[in-house]
Amino acid sequence: NEPVSKTGMPQGIASSNLALSAYNKNMKIVLIGGHPKGFKEPFHIKTRSGKILKNITGKLNINPIFFDLWENQKEEDERVIKISKNKKLKYFTNNNYILIALGRYIEKAVLNEGYKCEYLPHPASRDIKYVNLLKKGLTKFK
C-alpha cells in the first residue's frame, strides 16, 4: 500500500486540481446509516432517507457503498453491532474506504467501535439546512 498524506491522498500523487480530481473519481466511500427500515437494503429508495440520499449521490455522480450498522430497530436500540458488521467495517478500513457516518448517533456508534469516520448530517433531517450540508459535504467526494 502506498503511504497517504493527511488528506488521505496517496503521497505519490501531485496536489494539483487535476490530480485531486482524478483521485476523487477513484475514492471508495461508505455511507453508514442505522438499519434498513423494513427493507433488505440500506437507504432503500422507498424511504425518505433513501430518496434524498440517492438523489444527491446520483446528481453528484458518486457511487458509494450504502451500509447499515444494524439489521432492525431492536438491534439499533441496543446499540450492539454484530460481528459480521464489524468485519465489514474492518474490511472497509483495511482497504482504504472512507467511512462516512450519517448523523451524530451513527458517528458515535462507529467511533465507539474504534473506527475513524467522517460525519455528515443524516438525509432524513427535517431541516433543509442539514440536507444542504449533506450535499455540500458529499461534493468533496465527487
C-alpha positions, 0 to 999 in steps of 0.5 A: 500500500502506498503511504497517504498524506493527511488528506488521505491522498496517496503521497505519490500523487501531485496536489494539483486540481487535476490530480485531486480530481482524478483521485476523487473519481477513484475514492471508495466511500461508505455511507453508514446509516442505522438499519434498513427500515423494513427493507433488505437494503440500506437507504432503500429508495422507498424511504425518505432517507433513501430518496434524498440520499440517492438523489444527491449521490446520483446528481453528484455522480458518486457511487458509494457503498450504502451500509447499515450498522444494524439489521432492525430497530431492536438491534439499533436500540441496543446499540450492539453491532454484530460481528459480521458488521464489524468485519465489514467495517474492518474490511472497509478500513483495511482497504482504504474506504472512507467511512462516512457516518450519517448523523451524530448517533451513527458517528458515535456508534462507529467511533465507539467501535474504534473506527475513524469516520467522517460525519455528515448530517443524516438525509432524513433531517427535517431541516433543509439546512442539514440536507444542504450540508449533506450535499455540500459535504458529499461534493468533496467526494465527487 
